Amino acid sequence: MRYIQELKEGSAIKDVYLCKQKNAATTKNGKEYYNVILQDKTGTIDAKVWEPNSFGIAEFSAHDYVFINGDVTSFNGALQVNIKQARVADEGDYNEADYFPVSSKNIDEMYNELLGIIKGIGNKDLKKLLEAFFVEDEKFIAAFKKSSAAKTVHHGFIGGLLEHTLSVTRLCAYYCTTYPALKKDLLLTAAILHDIGKVKEFSPFPDNDYTDDGNLLGHIVMGVEMITDKVRGIPEFSKVLESELKHCIVSHHGKLEFGSPKVPALMEAVALNYADDTDAKLQMFTELINKTDTYDWLGYNRLLESNVRLTRGE
């Protein structure tokens, strides 16, 4: 098949894609059309059905595998598919393994690296806590390896949560080499645990959408609850250390308006916030690079808080 990552403006496509999302909409002139998001393992692409009642558009729904005949265009610097024909694909027309975005990095190798970092934690309480999640809890381990780190913003693919967690932990380990005042065991533990609530915030693929608890509570609150549950099983876990660890978790978004219940008050919390923000924003640029081949200005990006473009130099 022709993967989404390979599509270019002007391409004609005749292939099967997973319909991740389909919504009816209306133009300013009152004409109905469909907003569609198509997906394969290399990513997603926006698509439009401008003539939903035409003969070539058969009925299809979200989560269907759909045969698409259309043209690739560009809108505001991003690729978009103009769908001319669509129908639900027959079972023999596709292989499900082609349709779910997966980390480009080896998931088992990343997980083993994370286990190696956990093995090096010196504080016995923090090490026991990490092992309770990442060594002993088989259900959590399976979910963590498969989870994304976001719906669409960054690391929105299978293994994305693991990849993001490992990147943040590596950055924090570097900070410790430069700023020896940082409590390394506390910071690395906070980095490894900072987003564990996302295994409950997002549903598994193909949905990769917010769960009820994800919408009602969010991953920060659920992550702290998960830590509290594990700490109960570790006798004489330091109360001060528990509070410091939880503070790093609840403040890792940095600002109240960004969803943190508290702003960072510990040096380790500040380091975690910047490591998390750095990895998220640089991954956003990485995904932009993978989705567009234009070096024109791409417009204002709300999350990057800037009008952005890709680097033109070598």
C-alpha positions as CSV (number, residue, x, y, z in Angstrom):
1,M,0.0,0.0,0.0
2,R,1.0,3.7,-0.3
3,Y,1.5,5.0,3.2
4,I,0.3,8.4,4.3
5,Q,3.9,9.5,5.0
6,E,4.8,9.0,1.3
7,L,1.9,11.2,0.0
8,K,2.8,14.4,-1.8
9,E,0.7,17.3,-3.1
10,G,-0.7,16.4,-6.5
11,S,-0.6,12.6,-5.9
12,A,-3.6,10.5,-6.9
13,I,-4.4,7.8,-4.4
14,K,-6.4,4.5,-4.8
15,D,-5.9,2.5,-1.6
16,V,-7.4,1.4,1.6
17,Y,-7.1,3.5,4.8
18,L,-8.5,3.3,8.2
19,C,-11.2,6.0,8.8
20,K,-10.3,7.3,12.2
21,Q,-12.9,10.0,12.3
22,K,-15.9,11.2,10.2
23,N,-18.1,14.2,10.9
24,A,-20.7,16.0,8.9
25,A,-20.2,19.7,8.5
26,T,-21.7,22.6,6.5
27,T,-20.0,25.3,4.4
28,K,-20.8,29.0,4.7
29,N,-23.2,28.5,1.8
30,G,-25.1,25.8,3.6
31,K,-23.6,22.9,1.6
32,E,-23.0,19.7,3.5
33,Y,-19.7,17.9,3.4
34,Y,-17.7,15.4,5.5
35,N,-14.6,16.0,7.6
36,V,-12.6,12.8,7.6
37,I,-9.3,11.7,9.2
38,L,-7.6,8.8,7.5
39,Q,-5.0,6.8,9.3
40,D,-2.3,4.2,8.7
41,K,0.7,3.2,10.7
42,T,2.8,6.2,9.5
43,G,0.3,8.8,10.7
44,T,-2.9,10.6,9.8
45,I,-4.1,13.0,7.1
46,D,-7.2,15.2,6.9
47,A,-9.6,14.5,4.1
48,K,-12.8,16.0,2.8
49,V,-15.8,14.6,1.0
50,W,-17.2,17.6,-0.8
51,E,-19.9,15.7,-2.6
52,P,-21.3,13.3,0.0
53,N,-24.4,12.4,-2.0
54,S,-22.6,11.6,-5.2
55,F,-22.8,8.1,-6.8
56,G,-19.2,7.3,-5.9
57,I,-19.5,7.9,-2.1
58,A,-20.9,4.8,-0.4
59,E,-21.8,4.8,3.3
60,F,-18.8,4.3,5.7
61,S,-18.2,5.1,9.3
62,A,-15.4,5.8,11.8
63,H,-13.2,2.7,12.4
64,D,-14.1,1.2,9.0
65,Y,-11.3,0.3,6.5
66,V,-12.2,2.3,3.5
67,F,-11.1,2.2,-0.1
68,I,-10.3,5.8,-1.1
69,N,-10.0,7.2,-4.6
70,G,-8.9,10.8,-4.4
71,D,-6.4,13.6,-4.9
72,V,-3.8,15.0,-2.5
73,T,-3.9,18.8,-2.2
74,S,-2.4,21.3,0.2
75,F,-4.3,23.6,2.6
76,N,-2.5,26.0,5.0
77,G,0.8,24.2,4.5
78,A,-0.6,20.7,5.4
79,L,-1.6,17.9,3.0
80,Q,-5.3,17.1,2.6
81,V,-7.1,14.5,0.6
82,N,-10.1,15.4,-1.7
83,I,-12.1,12.1,-1.7
84,K,-13.9,11.4,-4.9
85,Q,-14.9,7.8,-4.3
86,A,-15.2,5.8,-1.1
87,R,-16.5,2.4,0.0
88,V,-16.0,0.0,2.9
89,A,-13.1,-2.3,1.9
90,D,-13.5,-6.1,1.8
91,E,-11.6,-8.0,4.4
92,G,-9.0,-9.4,2.0
93,D,-8.1,-5.9,0.8
94,Y,-6.1,-4.9,3.8
95,N,-3.7,-6.0,6.5
96,E,-4.6,-4.5,10.0
97,A,-0.9,-4.2,10.9
98,D,-0.5,-1.5,8.3
99,Y,-3.0,0.9,10.0
100,F,-1.8,1.7,13.5
101,P,1.0,4.3,14.0
102,V,3.9,2.8,15.9
103,S,7.1,4.3,17.3
104,S,9.9,4.2,14.9
105,K,12.1,3.0,17.8
106,N,12.2,-0.6,19.1
107,I,9.7,-0.8,21.9
108,D,11.4,-3.7,23.8
109,E,14.8,-2.0,23.5
110,M,13.4,1.2,24.9
111,Y,11.7,-0.6,27.8
112,N,14.9,-2.5,28.6
113,E,16.8,0.8,28.7
114,L,14.1,2.2,31.1
115,L,14.5,-0.9,33.3
116,G,18.3,-0.3,33.4
117,I,17.7,3.2,34.7
118,I,15.4,1.8,37.3
119,K,18.0,-0.7,38.4
120,G,20.4,2.2,39.0
121,I,18.1,4.0,41.4
122,G,19.8,4.1,44.8
123,N,16.9,5.1,47.1
124,K,15.3,1.8,48.2
125,D,11.8,3.3,48.5
126,L,11.8,4.9,45.1
127,K,13.3,1.8,43.5
128,K,10.6,-0.4,45.1
129,L,7.9,1.9,43.8
130,L,9.3,1.9,40.3
131,E,9.6,-1.9,40.3
132,A,6.0,-2.2,41.6
133,F,4.9,-0.6,38.3
134,F,7.5,-1.6,35.7
135,V,8.6,-5.1,36.9
136,E,5.8,-6.6,38.9
137,D,2.5,-5.2,37.4
138,E,2.0,-7.1,34.1
139,K,-1.2,-5.4,33.2
140,F,0.4,-1.9,33.6
141,I,3.5,-3.0,31.7
142,A,1.4,-4.2,28.7
143,A,-0.7,-1.0,28.7
144,F,2.4,1.3,29.1
145,K,4.2,-0.3,26.2
146,K,1.2,0.2,23.9
147,S,0.0,3.6,25.0
148,S,0.4,6.9,23.2
149,A,1.5,10.0,25.0
150,A,-1.3,12.2,23.4
151,K,-4.3,12.1,21.1
152,T,-2.7,14.1,18.3
153,V,-0.2,16.7,19.8
154,H,3.0,14.7,20.2
155,H,3.9,11.0,20.4
156,G,0.4,10.0,19.4
157,F,1.3,6.5,18.4
158,I,1.7,3.0,19.9
159,G,4.8,3.2,22.1
160,G,4.6,6.9,22.2
161,L,4.2,7.1,26.0
162,L,7.3,4.9,26.5
163,E,9.3,6.9,23.9
164,H,8.4,10.2,25.6
165,T,9.0,8.9,29.1
166,L,12.5,7.6,28.1
167,S,13.4,10.9,26.4
168,V,12.3,13.0,29.4
169,T,14.2,10.7,31.7
170,R,17.4,11.0,29.6
171,L,17.1,14.8,29.7
172,C,16.7,14.7,33.4
173,A,19.7,12.5,33.8
174,Y,21.7,15.0,31.8
175,Y,20.5,17.8,34.0
176,C,21.9,15.9,37.0
177,T,25.4,15.9,35.5
178,T,25.3,19.6,35.1
179,Y,23.4,20.6,38.3
180,P,24.7,18.3,41.1
181,A,22.3,20.0,43.6
182,L,19.5,18.0,42.0
183,K,18.4,14.9,43.9
184,K,19.0,12.4,41.1
185,D,16.9,9.5,42.4
186,L,13.9,11.8,43.0
187,L,14.1,13.5,39.6
188,L,14.6,10.3,37.6
189,T,11.7,8.6,39.5
190,A,9.5,11.6,38.8
191,A,10.5,11.5,35.1
192,I,9.7,7.9,34.8
193,L,6.3,8.2,36.6
194,H,5.2,11.7,35.4
195,D,2.8,10.5,32.7
196,I,1.8,7.0,33.9
197,G,-1.8,8.2,34.2
198,K,-2.0,8.3,30.4
199,V,-2.5,4.6,30.4
200,K,-6.0,5.4,31.8
201,E,-6.5,8.8,30.1
202,F,-6.4,7.4,26.6
203,S,-8.3,4.4,25.2
204,P,-6.2,1.9,23.1
205,F,-5.9,2.1,19.4
206,P,-7.8,2.4,17.0
207,D,-9.6,5.0,19.1
208,N,-6.7,6.6,21.0
209,D,-9.2,9.0,22.5
210,Y,-10.0,10.4,25.9
211,T,-11.7,8.0,28.2
212,D,-14.4,9.2,30.6
213,D,-11.9,9.4,33.4
214,G,-9.5,11.1,31.1
215,N,-12.0,13.8,30.5
216,L,-13.2,14.0,34.1
217,L,-9.9,13.6,36.0
218,G,-6.9,13.8,33.6
219,H,-3.6,11.9,33.7
220,I,-2.0,14.0,36.4
221,V,-4.7,13.2,39.0
222,M,-4.9,9.6,38.0
223,G,-1.1,9.3,38.0
224,V,-1.0,10.5,41.6
225,E,-3.8,8.1,42.6
226,M,-1.8,5.2,41.0
227,I,1.3,6.2,43.0
228,T,-0.7,6.4,46.2
229,D,-2.0,2.9,45.6
230,K,1.5,1.5,45.1
231,V,3.0,3.3,48.0
232,R,0.5,1.7,50.3
233,G,2.1,-1.6,49.5
234,I,5.6,-0.4,50.5
235,P,6.0,-0.4,54.4
236,E,7.5,2.7,55.9
237,F,7.7,4.6,52.6
238,S,9.0,8.1,53.5
239,K,6.1,10.5,53.8
240,V,8.3,13.5,52.9
241,L,9.7,11.7,49.9
242,E,6.2,10.7,48.8
243,S,5.0,14.4,49.0
244,E,8.1,15.6,47.1
245,L,7.5,13.0,44.3
246,K,3.8,13.8,44.0
247,H,4.6,17.5,43.9
248,C,6.9,16.9,40.9
249,I,4.0,15.0,39.2
250,V,1.3,17.5,39.9
251,S,3.5,20.5,38.8
252,H,5.1,19.0,35.7
253,H,3.0,21.1,33.3
254,G,4.6,24.1,34.8
255,K,1.6,26.5,35.0
256,L,-1.9,26.4,36.4
257,E,-3.3,27.4,33.0
258,F,-1.5,24.4,31.4
259,G,-3.3,22.0,33.7
260,S,-0.9,21.7,36.7
261,P,-2.7,21.8,40.0
262,K,0.5,23.4,41.5
263,V,3.4,25.3,40.0
264,P,6.9,23.9,40.5
265,A,8.3,24.7,44.0
266,L,11.2,22.2,44.1
267,M,14.3,22.3,41.9
268,E,13.5,18.8,40.7
269,A,10.0,19.8,39.7
270,V,11.4,22.7,37.7
271,A,13.8,20.3,35.9
272,L,11.0,17.9,35.1
273,N,8.8,20.6,33.8
274,Y,11.4,21.8,31.3
275,A,12.4,18.3,30.3
276,D,8.8,17.4,29.6
277,D,8.2,20.7,27.7
278,T,11.4,20.3,25.7
279,D,10.7,16.8,24.5
280,A,7.0,17.6,23.7
281,K,7.8,20.7,21.6
282,L,10.8,19.2,19.7
283,Q,8.7,16.1,18.9
284,M,6.0,18.4,17.5
285,F,8.6,19.8,15.1
286,T,9.8,16.3,14.3
287,E,6.2,15.3,13.4
288,L,5.8,18.5,11.3
289,I,9.0,17.6,9.4
290,N,7.6,14.1,8.7
291,K,4.2,15.5,7.5
292,T,5.2,18.3,5.2
293,D,7.9,19.0,2.5
294,T,7.4,22.7,2.3
295,Y,9.7,25.3,3.9
296,D,7.0,28.0,3.7
297,W,5.7,29.5,6.9
298,L,3.1,27.0,8.3
299,G,1.0,29.5,10.2
300,Y,0.4,30.0,13.9
301,N,0.8,26.9,16.0
302,R,-1.2,27.3,19.3
303,L,0.9,24.9,21.2
304,L,4.2,26.2,20.1
305,E,2.8,29.8,20.4
306,S,4.5,30.9,17.2
307,N,4.2,31.1,13.5
308,V,6.5,28.2,12.5
309,R,8.5,27.0,9.6
310,L,11.1,24.3,9.0
311,T,14.8,24.9,8.8
312,R,16.0,25.6,5.2
313,G,19.7,25.2,5.7
314,E,21.7,22.0,5.5
